[in-house]
Amino acid sequence: MNIFSVFASSSYKPLVMSNFQPALTTTMDSLFHHSKDKVVVIMGATGSGKSKLAIDLATHFPPAEVVNSDKIQMYSGLDIATNKVTEEECRGVPHHLLGTFENPNMNFTASDFCKQASSAIGSIVKRDGLPIIAGGSNSFIDALVNHTPEFRFNYECCFLWVDVSLPVLHNSLSRRVDRMIDAGQVDEVRQFFLNAHHQSDYTRGIRRAIGVPEFDRFLRAEASGADERTKRKLLDTAIAELKVNNCNLASRQVQKIHRLYNMWKRSMHRLDPTEVLLKNGCCSPEEAEKVWEDHVFSKSRRIIQKFLYEETTHRVASKNNGVISSSSSNSSTPSAMAAVTH
């Protein structure tokens, strides 16, 4: 979203030989007039609250749209197992790269993500919207932000790190697995297993998702007519493995974010929803929302408001001697200023 503009004096005279003046003038004009569009990037371990924060911020700073950066949620299908946000949870906020990849057997790569995410972000910016990238595949975010020259040239990022105490997060993930089982995850994976004709290659496509390979032995035993006791034991084992694998994933994601923090710490802000997860399930929805507001959302609003709307210092060319000096501008657009009041 173009919030600020950079101005350079049209009467600037470069101190070079006249036959080189046009080229240098073009270069200097490009330098002075190039302002980067703003992108918010929300990172964190699985189950930390990234999706909720992205949607809350999108509704607070309209127009904004979410670009999913979870490589498994790119695939269509297995909505419970991959823990996609529901239409109701989206609250009307457009989402990109969420359940749009149709081939369940093909890997969606970091290169695929960079191409499609760049396209989505460009389209959002053209509509004067704020792109909010959110998801747990930190290698995808790393590839886009650090290794895509066009993205680096065109966009300025503000990183929000949703960082939960790991012991608390692990307990919360265990409870989340129970809720997903209650919501029908076993039935969902069973249907996928049958549609895939009992394929057992869990190294490619959506079958890599945590919550799919864990049920393989149970589903094969069920298909072969195993007795109830055997099936119950295998199902319990699968659910226990699912909980452990979710916790292991969360730990790996946090380790990766710590490494990225060393590169982005000047523009990365840590948010701690630990208290929110501790309260989850033991208080009313209204009380839980109040804790979220106090510990996460209010701070994130202030960070993003500052990122988008505060005064910025611009480098401009002096009319008289070509010396580059600093000046301030607070040129928020009417729509941007209106968004601050939401």
Phi, psi and omega in degrees: 000128180276100182264321183243156175236147179252129185247139174233145182292133180287344182264011179296132181243109180294143182273068180221171177298145188300328183286349176257357187300314183301315182296316182291322178300318178299316180297314181294320178299318179298319180296314186285330184267351182277109175247135184278141174284154186265139177225134175261134179238121181252123183237162179159166179288163176303136178081009183273345179110018182299314184295317179298316181296318180300316181290319178299316180292323180297323179284336181275331182239063181286157352279133180220150181222150185260135174249114182290135177237027173263115189294334179277327178286352174297329186283148172282150179092170180050049185295326179285311183298323180270359174058044176290149174292145180276166177301320178296318180293332179292335177052040175083359179281123179297139177239140179246150179059032178246106180069029185255347183270117193271339185273107184286349185258352184256139177285133173271112191267170176298323177296318176301316181297313182301318180294310185286323178293319178299319178296315180296316181296318177300319180292324178294314181297321179298333177267018180060033179258166177260116176282133176237110178273130181213133178162169188263358181273086186294333177295327177292315179297318177302313181298319182289310189281322186263337190234014175244099187306318181297320178296315181299324182287325190264340190231145173248131186250145168243122185259129174248123182253110178274101193243108183257145171306126187300316178301320178292318179296318180299318177297319180294321179295323177298317178292325179296320177301316179301318179294322179292323176296315179297330182281352176111023182298320182298316178298320181297314180291324177301314180296321178296318179299317180291319180295330180273006178057042173063027178299143185243011177275102182257028180255357185228151172061209184288344179292349175286346186301135171299129184109359176249298183296334181299333184266003186301309183297320178298313183291325177292321177294320178297316181293333181269004175083031180296157180287164186299320181297316179297316180296319180298318180295317180292324178293316178299320179296319180297317180294320177297318178296321179299318179295315179297316182294325175296317179294319178296320177300314180301317180296318178295320180297319179296319177300318179295319180295322177301320178293318179291329180301325180297334178271326190248011191299335179292335181237016179250132184239130183267132176241137185242100178268020183305315181296328179296315180291327177295324181278338185300125178091349181240014176211172182289158177304324179294318178293320179298320179294325178294320178294318177300315178300314185290322189261339186231302194289320181297318179293317181294323177300314181297319180297313183288324177298317177297317180299320186272323196239351185290165178299144179235149180264129182248146173271124180231159180268135178290141180290334190267316188229008176075008178282133180278126180233179182248145173214163183250150177216138175235072192256047179297140179287161178304319181293323179294318180294324178296325181295331181295331184280352182290000000 
